[in-house]
Amino acid sequence: MDLFEDTRFRKLSEEANNRNGIHGQIDQLHEEIGELMVAIRHHNRGKATLDDVLEEVCDLEQMILSVTRAFGIKAWELNAMRRKKLDKFEDYLVMARAEDFALKAHAGQTYGNYTYDFHLRSVVSVLRSHGVTDTSLLASGWLHDVVEDTDFSVDDIEKSFGSKVAKLVYAVTDEPGKSRKERKAKTYSKIRGNKDATILKLADRCANLLYSLETDNKDMLSMYRKEHAEFSKQLKEGLLISDTEQELWDRVDGFFVTSELD
């Protein structure tokens, strides 16, 4: 039963709202929140039963929905917001699982003088700083090196996070080769034309370049400088570029015109 649309509840909430007014209902809502918190604390200390907590949960639910009605919110508006918040809740859990998975997979690995999660956090941060909100792409920021650098497979990623994330991780995972140049050449074809994979790879490159500058790692900077022309040719030339891609390309290109690299 959806309490918000229940006929009996609607009549009772209208009577309560008329009797107490919106401010009185809000005061009552505050009291119900406090009573639920007390019940939870007492339960944790063995002084209240689970039924006591459930009773307070139901009281609070009724007050929340009653106040919602007092503000004139319609059932369709409430349901639309419920779906939106459920999506956000799911996105939060996907990101939390991706972080946990990556931290366990890369346990014991290092990135320079840092634990490996330093690099993964940096990639996700770069993505967010350029307006990326797609959960699959952000989760792939955490997972992008798992297949390349650990014993987990693309199938493992797909089982835990679905085909979209698995395809992104696969796209940016280096193919086997005798040299870095050969591995990159084989991998570019997987990334090319896949806008999300390109965005992920650019965020990865940007994070690596930021670290190189911050630590004054001249060897790392020199390697990326030598690769940049081919990197750009393979992943940018002749392709339609989205606004997010362009922002990231501008940022990555900018590393090779600044005097800091000289």
N, C-alpha and C positions, 0 to 999 in steps of 0.2 A: 504494500500500500504506500502511495506517495502522500505523506501527511499534509504537504502543502496544498494539495487539491482535494483533500477529504472534506466532505460537506460539513460534518460535525465540527471538525477543527476550524474550518473557515468561520462558522458562526460564533464559536467560542473566542477565537482570536479577535474578531470584530468587536465583540462585547468587551473584552479586556482592553483593547485599544481605546474604545470609547470611554471606558471607565477611568483608565489610568492616564490616558494621553501618551503621546510618543515619548516624552521625557521620562514619565513614570515607567514605561515599558523598558526603556534603555537602562534605567536604574536597576530594574528587576533582572535584566540580562547580566549586568555586572555582578549582581549577587549570585546568580546561578553559576557564573564562571568561577567565582570564589569557592562556592560549595563543591563544585566538581574537583577543583584542585585539592581541597581539604580531604575529600573522599579518596582521591588517588594516593595522597600522602599516608592516610590512615591504612589504606589497603597495603601499601608497601611496608608498613610497620606491623602488619598483622592485626590491626585494630578495626578493620572494616572488611566486609565480604565483597566478592565480585558483583553480587546483586546490588549492593549499596552503590558501587561505582556506576553500574548500568542505570540505576534509577536516576542518578544525577545527570548522566549523559542524555537520557530521554527528556528530563526537565529542561536541560540546556537547549536541546534540539527544538523543543516546542517554543521556547522563548525566542530563539533565533528566527524561526519561521514566522512567529507572530509579529516580531519587529519588522521583518521583511515585508509582510503584508501591510503593516502600518505605513511604510514608505511608498506603497502603491505599486510595488514590483509585481509584474505578471508572471504566471507560471512558465510561459515560453521563454521569458527573459531569464528566469532562474535556471531553467533547464539548459539554456544555451551557455550560461556562465558555468554551470556544473560541468558540461562537456569540455569547455575551455580549460577549466582548472584541472580536470582529470588528465587532459593531454599534457599539461605542464607537470603534473605529478609523475606521469609516465616518463616524460623527458628527463626529469630530475633523477629518476631511478636508473634510467639507461646510462646517463652520464656517470652516476655513482658506480654502477657495475663495470663500466668501461675503465674507470680509474682503478678500481680494485683489481680487475683482470690484468691491466698493464703493470701495476706495481708488483703483483705476484710473479708475472711472467719475466719481468726484468730484474727481479730480486738479485742482489749481488753484483749487478752490472754498474759501471760508472760512466760518467760523461765528464771527461776532464777530471777535475778535483771534486766533482759533485756526484751524488747518486743519480741514476739514470732518469729518475722522474723530473729532475731539473729541466731536461730538454723537452720532455713530453708536456710539462706544464707551460713551457715557453711557446710551444707550437699551438696549444689550445688558446693561450693568451693572444697570440698574433691573430688567430682566426676571429676571436671575439672582437678584437680591436678594429677589425675591418668589417664589422657588422654581420658576421656569420651567426645565424641562429639555428640553422638546420641541425637537428640532434645527431643524425647519422654522420654528418661531416665533422661535427665537434667530437663525437665519440671516436671517429677515425683518427683524430688528432692524438688521442691517448694511445690508440692501438697501432699506429702506422708502422712501427718498427718490430712488432711482435713476431710476425712471420719471418722477417729477414734475420732477426737477431736472437730468436729463442726457438725452442722445440715445438712451439704451437704451429698449427697449419691453418690454411685458409678455411678448411672445413670446420675447424674448431671455432674460428671467428664467426662463421655463418650460423653454426648451431647456437651460439650465445647471443649474437647481435643481428642476425638476419642477412639477407643477400646483399643489400645496398652497402652496408658497412664492409662486408667481406670483399665485395668488388673493388671498393675504394682502397682497402688495405692491399689487396692483390695488385692493383694498378701501380702503386708506388713502391712495391717490394722489388728490389733489384733482382734481375735475372742472373743466372750463373754466367761466369765469364772468367777468363784468365787474368784480366786486368780491370781496374776501375773504369777505364774508358770503354771497354767492351761491355761491361755490365750495364753501364748507363745507356749505351747505344741500344741495347736490347730492351731496356725498360722504357725509354722514351715513347716507343710505339704504343705501349699500353696506356700511357698517360695522355698522349696527344688526342685532342678532340673531346676528352672527358672533362668538362668544366670543373666538376667537383674535385676530381683527381688532380687537376692542374692547380686549383686553389690550395688543396692540401699540400702538394709538393712545394708550391711557392711559400706557404707558411713555414714548412720545414726548412727550406733554404734560408728564409729570412731569420728564423730562430738560430740557425747555425752561424749565420753572418753576424748577428747581434752578439752572440757568445764570442766569436772570433775577435770582434772589436773590443769587447769588454775585457778580454783576457790578453789582448795584444798577441794573439796567436798568428804570427806572420805566415807560417807554413800553411795553415788552414785557409787564410785569406788568399794567399797566392794560388792555392789549388782551385778555389772557387773563381778567382779572376780568370785563370786559364780556361776554365770550363764554361764561362759565362756566354761566350759567343755561340757555342754549339747548343748550350742549354736553351738559350733564347730562340735560336733557329728551329729547334725541334718542337718546342712547346708554345711558340707564339706566332712565327711567321706564317702568313697565309690563312690564319684562323680568325673567326669572329671572337672578339674578346668581351667578356661581360664587364660590368662596372667594377665588381669586386676583384676580378682578375687584373684589370688595369691598375687599380690602386696598389695591388700587391706587386705587379711588375714595376710600377714606378718606384716603389719602396726598395725592391731588390736591385733594380738598375742604379738607384741612387747610391748604393754602397760602392759602386765602381767609378763614380765621378767625384766622390768626396776626397779631399786631401788627406783624410785620416788613413786611407789605404796606401798612401804613397810613402 
